[in-house]
Amino acid sequence: MSAAQAQPVILLVRPQLGENVGTAARAMRNFGLTRLRLVAPECGWPNAKAVVAASGAYDVLGATEVFADLRQAVADLEYVFAATARARDLAIPVLAPEAAAEEMHRLGAAGRPIGILFGPERTGLENDELLTAQALITIPTAPDFASLNLAQAVLLLAYCWFRAGIQVPAAIDPAAGEPKATQAELAGLIDQLLADLDAVDFFKSPDRRASLAPVIAVSLTRRGLTRSEVHLWRGIFKELARGRAGPQRH
Amino acid sequence: MSAAQAQPVILLVRPQLGENVGTAARAMRNFGLTRLRLVAPECGWPNAKAVVAASGAYDVLGATEVFADLRQAVADLEYVFAATARARDLAIPVLAPEAAAEEMHRLGAAGRPIGILFGPERTGLENDELLTAQALITIPTAPDFASLNLAQAVLLLAYCWFRAGIQVPAAIDPAAGEPKATQAELAGLIDQLLADLDAVDFFKSPDRRASLAPVIAVSLTRRGLTRSEVHLWRGIFKELARGRAGPQRH
């Protein structure tokens, strides 16, 4: 079984607008999904507006399969999910997108061909079409405004599928690879700054110096600095303090 | 602070197509986001195509604020995320959408106004616009087809924000009690430092200034500063730069 066969087939049932088919193809392609099937497309097929909206996802459109009815379109699939805006009382399990995505990866890894049904723009899937599925997927939305269009629903489920299949680091710290300043280097930086501030009588009184010096030190170094940042700040303080002092530089 | 104030402001920088603004508003509204700002919209505003594409998200469009430049648009925000397709070498942390969404809920629960920047359709955000942000967000995609449009990117981040809020982690911010500096205050601090450094010819050449200025800004502000820290640093730079300048102090 190839990697492509382990991914869910996206099935658009009676899609009405070519733009939405194209935008769905683009959404799929961003997240590594390439298998698209259209069931009795009302928009006709092939469709020029779909090509424009696909923004380069031509491999998806070129391989799109068209079926006259839903039963034929799912005949080779073993497990079918159906996206529906309303959780209906159909005695079929209803999954959140993330849980459905994990299930898809389990099934795909086990070699079981899977698909996701999406209904027409205006009405969504009919009850008898939903009953073709082994599980429903409902995308949670604000209760007072559930108005995702077809391509948006495809995008979100494709994203969740992609996300469930990869381990992306939660955060990349760009300074991670850079050598960190030692405590001695940080102390040297603070000492220099305090000396420069003393030279311009910044603190005015020993009490004020005693209370402000630690605040300054913490503000500049509490998250750590790289060694190159310490050099940079030393240069800044030095030049600020000496730059206007006299003729030696200007 | 109201619930609306705890949600991220969505900022579209120089959007080119009204449809995309409308589709973004629809995407936002599905996931409970209602605060939209446009920065120098190239599509013009108000925009009839945006109204059509919003599919009923008229409360979002009706409350949309328009700003002439980015600095004004983020002036009242304390923490800004920027969506970018390419993780660039900018010394700003890069977060996955889900991690960013959790951070947004923590910041929002702590009463800190936040925003998410999105760039123009064709080019995305410029480097100097990205440097306005405290963190970047990169939506993971298939490596050979990273082609999300503006409204799709808004949709995915709005969804992740909504999803992360269904289970809000207990918000613990050790500096929660102290008022944070706004973006305008941080920008003012950096502007002052750069002017002081220019006055002493710290950078020597425009190229060196262009490469060092963002490093300095990030180094000083990447973790945010409290308002009192901004005052402290402004005082430090001022006194260092002027302290030895002439007879007024010595």
Interface residues (C-beta under 8 A of the other chain):
Chain A: R26 A27 R29 N30 F31 G32 S55 G56 A57 E98 I139 P140 T141 A142 F145 A146 S147 L148 N149 Q152 L155 L156 Y159 F162 R163 I166 V168 P169 A170 A171 I172 D173 P174 A175 L193 D196 L197 A199 V200 D201 F202 L212 V215 I216 S219 R222 R223 L225 E229 L232 W233 G235 I236 F237 E239 L240 A241 R242 G243 R244 A245 G246 R249 H250
Chain B: R26 A27 R29 N30 F31 G32 S55 G56 A57 A87 D89 L90 A91 I92 P93 V94 L95 A96 E98 A99 I139 P140 T141 A142 F145 A146 S147 L148 N149 Q152 L155 L156 Y159 F162 R163 I166 L193 D196 L197 A199 V200 D201 F202 L212 V215 I216 S219 R222 R223 L225 E229 L232 W233 G235 I236 F237 E239 L240 A241 R242 G243 R244 A245 G246 R249 H250
